[in-house]
Amino acid sequence: MSLRTVLASDLNPIQANAWLVGSIAPRPIAFASTVNEAGLRNLAPFSFFNAFGSNPPMLAFAPNRRGRDGTTKHTYQNVVATEEFVIATVSHAMVQQMNVASAEYEDGVDEFVKSGFTPLPAQFVKASLVAESPVQMECKLHQVVVLGSGPGSGLMLIGEILCFHVDETRLTNDVPDTRKLDLVGRNGDAFYTRAFGEALFEVAKPAGKPIGYDRLPEVLKASHVLSGNDLGRLANSAELPDLSSMEAHADDPVTIPELEAAIHFALQREDLPEAWRLVGLRLRA
Ligand SMILES: Cc1cc2nc3c(=O)[nH]c(=O)nc-3n(C[C@H](O)[C@H](O)[C@H](O)COP(=O)(O)O)c2cc1C
């Protein structure tokens, strides 16, 4: 790998934005529903968005100053004026209409109408829910964090979540099930990510303090067959088994590349005991 280093101070705001969205991706999308002081609806997507605490539950998103002229967006103006908003999540079924809602319409244009989404009354705030969204949150403004004053500078809105609304069919054990949401994320340029099907995969959470990479046998680390993910999965073991006592079976592979390939496939099947058994044979090979 040849490393290119770019100083942030050498980038203009448009270039900095391209580096940010290309580097920090995929980003979840907050579909922000707000009203202005007169009660007119506004709806726009923001991918500078995440959750930041669970006691109380907090999220933040950033309707930033326009890169073109430094003016503020309607969403920002509405939240500052009303101190409340709804954040709807965006599923794959919503992405094209969501894109329409992101256009820079004039003040007072209702993007629910422009994009064809269905407004529903919220319980605690004046802004509308988005009927098509699988999970959404009613929020009250907690803090505005101003991150600059020039074009493209950040205006971060931190909100406390007052309630969640979820389509019942998306729940498993009474919480939103990521496998049933089909959410999209924003990547660099005009690319999106779909969190569905084979794109979703599970990684076993570390159980207590796993043994770590440093305790793996050196021959495994020198392998050209085992990948960083293979070694990471072994390093995530709760304990280092007694490798000298691993039993061989009649049909086990014998050569080092075959044994290492067998370790790799055992790890792919999530069969950790079998992977360690084969590691024991590999050390004796
Ligand atoms: C998927 C997506 C993500 C976006 N993320 C942001 C963002 O994080 N911050 C931002 O200022 N604009 C973002 N935009 C652009 C805004 O949606 C756009 O400027 C919109 O017109 C703002 O609407 P408003 O003036 O009604 O608030 C995004 C657009 C799309 C399509």
The ligand as a MOL file (V3000), in Angstrom:
LIG
                    3D

  0  0  0     0  0            999 V3000
M  V30 BEGIN CTAB
M  V30 COUNTS 31 33 0 0 0
M  V30 BEGIN ATOM
M  V30 1 C -28.8730 11.0130 1.1170 0
M  V30 2 C -28.6190 12.4750 1.3060 0
M  V30 3 C -27.9160 12.8940 2.4140 0
M  V30 4 C -27.6940 14.2560 2.6340 0
M  V30 5 N -27.0040 14.6260 3.7540 0
M  V30 6 C -26.8410 15.9340 4.0360 0
M  V30 7 C -26.1910 16.3200 5.2420 0
M  V30 8 O -25.7850 15.5020 6.0760 0
M  V30 9 N -26.0610 17.6540 5.4840 0
M  V30 10 C -26.5380 18.5850 4.6240 0
M  V30 11 O -26.4200 19.7780 4.9260 0
M  V30 12 N -27.1480 18.2430 3.4740 0
M  V30 13 C -27.3410 16.9480 3.1680 0
M  V30 14 N -28.0000 16.5730 2.0280 0
M  V30 15 C -28.5760 17.6170 1.1690 0
M  V30 16 C -29.9030 18.1340 1.7260 0
M  V30 17 O -30.8650 17.0830 1.7760 0
M  V30 18 C -30.4250 19.2530 0.8190 0
M  V30 19 O -29.5680 20.3700 0.9240 0
M  V30 20 C -31.8510 19.6640 1.0980 0
M  V30 21 O -32.3170 20.4570 0.0220 0
M  V30 22 C -32.0060 20.4790 2.3580 0
M  V30 23 O -33.3650 20.7990 2.4790 0
M  V30 24 P -33.9460 21.9520 3.3690 0
M  V30 25 O -33.3680 23.2760 2.9010 0
M  V30 26 O -35.4280 21.8400 3.1150 0
M  V30 27 O -33.5790 21.6740 4.7930 0
M  V30 28 C -28.1890 15.2180 1.7300 0
M  V30 29 C -28.8630 14.7910 0.5760 0
M  V30 30 C -29.0720 13.4280 0.3630 0
M  V30 31 C -29.8010 12.9680 -0.8640 0
M  V30 END ATOM
M  V30 BEGIN BOND
M  V30 1 1 1 2
M  V30 2 1 2 3
M  V30 3 2 2 30
M  V30 4 2 3 4
M  V30 5 1 4 5
M  V30 6 1 4 28
M  V30 7 2 5 6
M  V30 8 1 6 7
M  V30 9 1 6 13
M  V30 10 2 7 8
M  V30 11 1 7 9
M  V30 12 1 9 10
M  V30 13 2 10 11
M  V30 14 1 10 12
M  V30 15 2 12 13
M  V30 16 1 13 14
M  V30 17 1 14 15
M  V30 18 1 14 28
M  V30 19 1 15 16
M  V30 20 1 16 17
M  V30 21 1 16 18
M  V30 22 1 18 19
M  V30 23 1 18 20
M  V30 24 1 20 21
M  V30 25 1 20 22
M  V30 26 1 22 23
M  V30 27 1 23 24
M  V30 28 2 24 25
M  V30 29 1 24 26
M  V30 30 1 24 27
M  V30 31 2 28 29
M  V30 32 1 29 30
M  V30 33 1 30 31
M  V30 END BOND
M  V30 END CTAB
M  END
